[in-house]
Amino acid sequence: MKTMKITYAVQAISVAGVVLALAGCATSESPWRVLRKPVAAAPAACADFQSSVYFEQDSADLTKEARMLLANAQTQARGCAVKSVRVTGLADAVGTTGANLVLSQRRAATVTAALAKAGFGKVEIDTTAVGDAGAVAASGASAPLRRRADILFDLESK
């Protein structure tokens, strides 16, 4: 009786081995291969993006952080065709409206020149300045974070 159980066990193991061996010879049309699809598509590498360069009060000089931001923009645009760049100079509400418009123009010009040095020289750069327009909230509060130039990069794949 004991040898009969051992024989059945050996036969069961042999059958299992044959089944596993045959499973290894399955065709490439296995349903497991069909299930191996990416979960999500990769984002577009050349998507438009915006950056803001901040300035000290009454200044149009680039800070160390601003230079780093412009270098990062060059890296982010690498491998893409830059269709256009739009630079908008802004100012806070401190000072006269005329002086703030001139200051925002200087900020936009400074950023445009820095972009040309950073590798965007052959790109169409549209420069505008809005001065202190919109710098005071309806409550009468001044917006100091308007001491900046906003940059919009319009990119496309090469």
ZILINRA-V232557 format. One record per backbone hydrogen bond with DSSP energy under -0.5 kcal/mol. CO is the residue of the C=O (numbers start at 1). NH is the residue of the N-H. If there is no record, write none. Layout:
BEGIN
CO;NH / CO;NH
END
This chain:
BEGIN
1;5 / 2;6 / 3;7 / 4;8 / 5;9 / 6;10 / 7;11 / 8;12 / 9;13 / 10;14 / 11;15 / 12;16 / 13;17 / 14;18 / 15;19 / 16;20 / 17;21 / 18;22 / 19;23 / 20;24 / 21;25 / 22;25 / 23;26 / 27;30 / 30;33 / 30;34 / 31;35 / 33;36 / 35;37 / 44;47 / 49;153 / 51;151 / 52;54 / 53;149 / 56;59 / 63;67 / 64;68 / 65;69 / 66;70 / 67;71 / 68;72 / 69;73 / 70;74 / 71;75 / 72;76 / 73;77 / 74;78 / 75;78 / 77;80 / 79;158 / 80;82 / 81;83 / 81;156 / 84;154 / 85;126 / 86;152 / 87;89 / 87;128 / 88;150 / 89;130 / 96;100 / 97;101 / 98;102 / 99;103 / 100;104 / 101;105 / 102;106 / 103;107 / 104;108 / 105;109 / 106;110 / 107;111 / 108;112 / 109;113 / 110;114 / 111;115 / 112;116 / 113;117 / 114;118 / 115;120 / 116;119 / 116;121 / 120;123 / 123;125 / 124;85 / 124;126 / 125;127 / 126;87 / 128;89 / 130;133 / 131;91 / 132;135 / 135;137 / 135;143 / 137;140 / 141;137 / 142;144 / 143;146 / 144;147 / 146;148 / 147;55 / 148;90 / 149;53 / 150;88 / 151;51 / 151;153 / 152;86 / 152;154 / 153;49 / 153;155 / 154;83 / 154;84 / 156;81
END
